[in-house]
Amino acid sequence: MNLPTAVRRALVVLLAIGASAAQAQTPNVPSFERRVEADRNALKIPGLSIIVIQNGEVLSARGFGYADVEQRIPATPDTLYHIASLTKTFTAILVLQLVEQGKLDLDEPVSRYSDDFKDDSVKIKHLLSHTSEGTPGEKFSYNPDRFEYLKAILEKKTGKPLRQLFVETFLDPLAMRDSVPGPDVADDDKTWAVLGKDNLARYRRSLKKFARPYTYWGDGETVYSGYPPRDLWASAGLLSTVRDLAKYDVAVDRHELLKAETLARAWTPFFSNAGQPLAHGLGWFVTDYRGARLVWHFGHWGTGFSAIYVKVPARRLTLIALANSEALADHHYQVGEDITNDVFTCAFLNVFVPDVANRTDAPASPADIPSTGPAKDCELSSRAALEKWIADRHAKARKAIPLDSKLVATYVGRYQLPHRVVTVTEENGHLYIDVPQGDRSELFAETSSQFFLKIRPTWTLTFVKEGSQVTRLDIRDSGEVMSGRRVD
């Protein structure tokens, strides 16, 4: 097989453990775990589970804090979390398996599978690499909505729903017995009978270990944020534990899911039309840090759940971390998208690959891989990211004022938004709204008619009157206004 030069180089990295790995120091696992706990506390993450795997062996598996703060249920390696966009790595593998089987070509136009694409310029490879916007292949632009078109491609090519593909390809063969292909599969045995009666019963048992989601409020408070939507998409929705994801990771490294050359292609940066390596391969981010190739992905629901999955392929070394707060993945974006700006990733690199983290003679990055810069110190950048994130949350904290209970009562009612009716209720002088849907959150007053939600800090909710009667609710989010007339 004639492979592109970049892929051949990546394949060498994947297959070679190398002399430097043999010379690596014995990792100080207790030191790493202390760092994790300190940073979890600094970011006010209620519950966090981590696992570190090397050559298929677990070096560390721990839970920190609480999966459910109110019930004081500890987080463990078996706690169930939404893994958010880590789901994309599973989807990418399904697509690449079809390529290996000769059933799909990455250069096929997406217009064959969706009428939303009016010409043949966007190819399947552009969806996988997040290069489909604007001029396809010109630039990287992370977009889960575009990635979602892969679901229709997979279902059309296989004749099976996406959930069934996840179960038959990953969850059952890899004995990922605590994972759930979307929480709503436990709601309707008839609809999802194809997944198996025993599986559905097990999913219901697993959901009893589902972490409760929280968000960091600007004054250092952690508040319940409500669960994300209950579906499974190509981009997000899988529920899992760090132990189950370790099984998945081992199968990836042992080429049980993809051939070595296919994996090498997935873990090679996609080249732009101008020949420049971009931040993403085929379903994975790819970065050079001080001469070491990092392959990674993040998961981020906005509030409630986040995740990181970081691999050092040359060492067959992996960190997986799942949390019931957005802070795990969100903080490193304060100083850039690069995963080495994440405090947990930096601690992992410093402890488990100290020869890389401490080297002063790091080579320049290869021409075919984006670099964090040979002189970059992740300790400095990740600390800066953590501090900036916390400061930013404090700066954006909004102050609540008390309101007369009679005025509060005038806002109670149902309001017809474009997509659904929302209900505002009152309890002991406090206002609540059914956001997220099926749950409720408290409304906090900034003025006599203007309110905010701690779980949606960009929202401003205004009750509008005509005369003495409240007739409308306006919800402003980042400059966009959604209005709902009162319907009762």
Residue pairs with C-beta under 8 A, 6 or more apart in sequence:
1 261
3 11
3 261
3 264
3 265
4 268
5 368
6 268
6 269
6 271
6 277
6 368
7 261
7 264
7 265
7 268
8 264
9 268
9 366
9 368
10 264
10 265
10 267
10 268
10 293
11 260
11 261
11 264
13 264
13 293
13 313
13 314
14 260
14 263
14 264
14 267
14 313
14 314
15 260
16 314
17 55
17 314
17 315
17 316
18 314
18 315
20 314
20 355
21 314
21 315
23 355
24 315
24 353
24 354
24 355
25 354
25 355
27 59
27 351
27 352
27 354
28 351
29 52
29 59
29 60
29 351
31 351
32 52
32 60
32 347
32 348
32 351
32 352
33 50
33 60
33 62
35 343
35 347
35 351
36 48
36 50
36 62
36 64
36 321
36 344
36 347
37 64
39 343
39 344
39 347
39 386
40 48
40 64
40 65
40 323
42 386
42 390
43 216
43 325
43 327
43 328
43 331
43 343
43 386
43 389
43 390
44 216
44 220
44 221
44 222
44 325
44 327
45 64
45 65
45 216
45 323
45 324
45 325
45 327
45 328
46 65
46 66
46 67
46 69
46 75
46 212
46 214
46 222
46 324
46 325
47 63
47 64
47 65
47 66
47 67
47 68
47 69
47 74
47 75
47 79
47 211
47 323
47 324
47 325
48 63
48 64
48 65
48 75
48 321
48 322
48 323
48 324
48 328
49 62
49 63
49 64
49 75
49 76
49 77
49 79
49 81
49 241
49 242
49 321
49 322
49 323
50 60
50 61
50 62
50 64
50 77
50 242
50 319
50 320
50 321
50 322
50 344
51 58
51 60
51 61
51 62
51 77
51 242
51 243
51 245
51 246
51 319
51 320
52 58
52 59
52 60
52 61
52 317
52 318
52 319
52 320
52 348
52 352
53 59
53 246
53 249
53 250
53 317
53 318
53 320
54 315
54 316
54 317
54 318
54 352
55 316
56 250
56 253
56 254
56 316
58 246
59 352
61 77
61 242
61 243
61 246
62 77
63 74
63 75
63 76
63 77
63 79
64 75
65 74
65 75
66 72
66 73
66 74
66 75
67 73
67 74
67 75
67 76
67 79
67 209
67 211
67 212
67 324
68 211
68 212
69 212
69 214
69 222
70 212
70 224
75 211
75 324
77 241
77 242
77 243
78 178
78 209
78 241
78 243
79 209
79 211
79 241
79 322
80 178
80 179
80 180
80 206
80 207
80 209
80 210
80 211
80 239
80 240
80 241
81 210
81 211
81 239
81 240
81 241
81 305
81 307
81 322
81 323
81 324
82 213
82 227
82 228
82 236
82 237
82 238
82 239
82 299
82 301
82 304
82 305
83 236
83 238
83 239
83 240
83 245
83 299
83 305
83 307
83 322
84 228
84 236
84 298
84 299
84 300
84 301
84 305
84 306
84 307
85 144
85 235
85 236
85 297
85 298
85 299
85 300
85 307
86 238
86 240
86 245
86 297
86 298
86 299
86 307
86 309
87 232
87 233
87 234
87 235
87 236
87 237
87 238
87 299
88 144
88 147
88 234
88 235
88 236
88 283
88 297
89 283
89 284
89 297
89 309
90 166
90 169
90 170
90 238
90 248
91 147
91 150
91 151
91 154
91 162
91 234
91 235
91 283
92 128
92 266
92 282
92 283
92 284
93 169
93 252
93 257
93 258
93 283
94 154
94 165
94 166
94 169
95 104
95 124
95 128
95 150
95 153
95 154
95 282
95 283
96 258
96 262
96 265
96 266
96 282
96 283
97 169
97 257
97 258
98 104
98 154
98 157
98 158
99 105
99 106
99 262
100 258
100 259
100 262
103 157
104 124
104 153
104 157
105 124
106 123
106 124
106 125
106 128
106 282
107 123
107 124
107 125
108 123
108 124
109 117
109 119
109 120
109 121
109 122
109 123
110 117
110 122
110 123
110 124
110 126
110 127
110 132
110 149
110 153
111 117
111 118
111 119
111 120
111 122
113 149
113 152
113 153
113 156
114 149
114 152
116 149
121 135
121 136
122 132
122 136
123 136
124 150
124 153
125 131
125 270
125 282
126 132
126 136
126 137
127 146
127 147
127 149
127 150
128 147
128 150
128 282
128 283
129 140
129 270
129 278
129 280
129 281
129 282
130 140
130 141
130 142
130 143
130 146
130 147
130 280
131 137
131 138
131 139
131 140
131 141
131 270
131 272
131 278
131 280
132 143
132 146
133 139
133 141
133 143
133 146
134 141
135 273
137 272
137 273
138 272
138 273
138 274
139 272
139 278
140 270
140 272
140 278
140 279
140 280
142 280
142 337
144 235
144 236
145 235
147 234
147 235
148 233
148 234
148 235
149 234
150 234
151 162
151 233
151 234
154 162
154 165
154 234
155 161
155 162
158 165
160 168
161 194
162 232
162 233
162 234
163 181
163 182
163 185
163 192
163 195
163 232
164 194
164 195
166 181
166 232
166 238
167 181
167 195
167 196
167 199
169 257
170 176
170 179
170 248
170 257
171 177
171 179
171 181
171 199
172 199
174 244
174 247
174 248
174 251
175 247
176 240
176 244
176 245
176 247
176 248
177 202
177 206
177 244
178 206
178 209
178 240
178 241
178 243
178 244
179 206
179 238
179 239
179 240
179 241
179 244
180 186
180 203
180 206
180 207
180 238
180 239
180 240
181 195
181 203
181 232
181 237
181 238
181 239
182 230
182 231
182 232
182 237
182 238
182 239
183 207
183 210
183 227
183 230
183 239
184 230
184 231
185 192
185 195
185 200
185 203
185 232
186 200
186 203
186 204
186 207
187 230
189 197
189 200
192 200
193 200
206 239
207 239
209 241
210 239
211 305
211 324
212 224
212 324
213 224
213 225
213 226
213 227
213 228
213 301
213 303
213 304
213 305
213 324
213 325
214 222
214 223
214 224
214 225
214 303
214 304
214 324
214 325
215 222
215 223
215 225
215 303
215 304
215 325
215 326
215 454
215 455
216 222
216 325
216 326
216 327
216 393
217 223
217 393
217 397
217 454
217 457
218 393
218 394
218 395
218 396
218 397
218 398
218 457
219 394
219 397
220 394
221 454
222 325
223 454
223 455
224 455
225 303
225 304
225 455
226 303
226 304
226 435
226 436
226 439
226 441
226 455
227 304
227 436
227 438
227 439
228 236
228 301
228 304
228 305
228 436
229 237
231 237
232 238
236 299
236 301
240 248
240 322
241 322
242 320
242 321
242 322
245 309
245 320
245 322
246 318
246 320
249 309
249 311
249 318
249 320
251 257
252 258
252 263
253 316
253 318
255 263
258 266
265 281
265 282
266 281
266 282
266 283
266 284
267 281
267 284
267 286
267 293
267 295
267 313
268 281
268 286
268 368
268 369
269 277
269 278
269 279
269 280
269 281
269 286
269 368
269 369
269 370
270 277
270 278
270 280
270 281
270 282
271 277
271 278
271 368
272 278
277 367
277 368
277 369
277 370
278 370
279 285
279 286
279 287
279 337
279 370
280 286
281 295
283 297
284 295
284 296
284 297
285 295
285 296
285 297
285 298
285 339
286 293
286 294
286 295
286 369
286 370
287 293
287 294
287 296
287 338
287 339
287 340
287 369
287 370
287 371
287 372
288 294
288 365
288 366
288 369
288 370
288 371
288 372
289 340
289 349
289 356
289 371
289 372
289 376
289 378
290 356
290 357
290 359
290 362
290 372
290 374
290 376
291 356
291 359
291 362
291 363
291 365
291 374
292 312
292 314
292 353
292 356
293 312
293 313
293 314
293 369
294 310
294 311
294 312
294 339
294 340
295 310
295 311
295 313
296 308
296 309
296 310
296 311
296 339
296 345
297 308
297 309
298 306
298 307
298 308
298 309
298 329
298 339
299 305
299 306
299 307
299 308
299 309
299 322
299 329
300 306
300 307
300 326
300 329
300 330
301 326
302 326
303 325
303 326
303 455
303 456
304 324
304 325
304 326
305 322
305 323
305 324
305 325
305 326
306 322
306 323
306 325
306 326
306 327
306 328
306 329
306 330
307 320
307 321
307 322
307 323
307 328
307 329
308 319
308 320
308 321
308 328
308 329
308 339
308 342
308 344
308 345
309 318
309 319
309 320
310 318
310 319
310 320
310 339
310 345
310 348
311 317
311 318
312 318
312 349
312 352
312 353
312 356
315 352
315 353
317 352
317 353
319 344
319 345
319 348
319 352
321 328
321 344
322 328
323 329
327 389
328 344
329 342
330 389
331 342
331 343
331 385
331 386
331 389
331 390
332 338
332 339
332 341
332 342
332 343
332 345
332 382
332 385
333 341
333 385
334 341
334 384
334 385
334 388
334 389
334 392
335 341
335 381
335 384
335 385
335 388
336 381
338 372
338 381
339 345
340 346
340 349
340 372
340 376
340 378
340 381
340 382
341 378
341 381
341 382
341 384
341 385
342 382
342 385
343 382
343 383
343 385
343 386
345 378
345 382
346 378
346 379
346 381
346 382
349 356
349 357
349 378
350 357
350 358
350 378
350 379
356 362
357 378
362 374
362 375
363 374
364 371
364 374
365 371
365 374
372 378
396 457
398 444
398 446
398 452
398 457
399 446
400 444
400 445
400 446
400 452
401 445
401 446
401 447
402 445
403 445
403 448
405 429
407 448
408 426
408 429
408 430
408 431
409 426
410 463
410 470
411 424
411 426
411 431
411 463
411 470
412 424
412 425
412 426
412 431
413 423
413 424
413 470
413 486
413 487
413 488
414 421
414 422
414 423
414 424
414 486
414 487
414 488
415 421
415 422
415 423
415 424
415 472
415 473
415 484
415 485
415 486
415 487
416 484
416 485
416 486
416 487
417 473
417 475
417 482
417 483
417 484
418 482
418 484
420 437
421 484
421 487
422 433
422 434
422 435
422 473
422 484
423 433
423 434
424 431
424 432
424 433
424 443
424 473
425 431
425 432
425 433
425 434
425 440
426 432
430 442
430 443
431 442
431 443
431 445
431 451
432 440
432 441
432 442
432 443
433 440
433 441
433 443
433 453
433 461
434 440
435 441
435 453
435 455
435 456
441 453
441 454
441 455
441 456
442 453
442 454
443 451
443 452
443 453
443 461
444 451
444 452
444 453
444 454
445 451
446 452
446 460
449 462
449 463
449 464
449 465
450 460
450 461
450 462
451 460
451 461
451 462
451 463
452 459
452 460
452 461
453 459
453 461
456 477
458 477
458 478
459 475
459 476
459 477
460 475
460 476
460 477
461 473
461 474
461 475
461 476
462 473
462 474
462 476
463 470
463 472
463 473
464 470
464 471
464 472
464 473
464 474
465 471
470 486
471 485
471 486
472 483
472 484
472 485
472 486
473 483
473 484
473 486
474 481
474 482
474 483
474 484
475 481
475 482
475 483
475 484
476 482
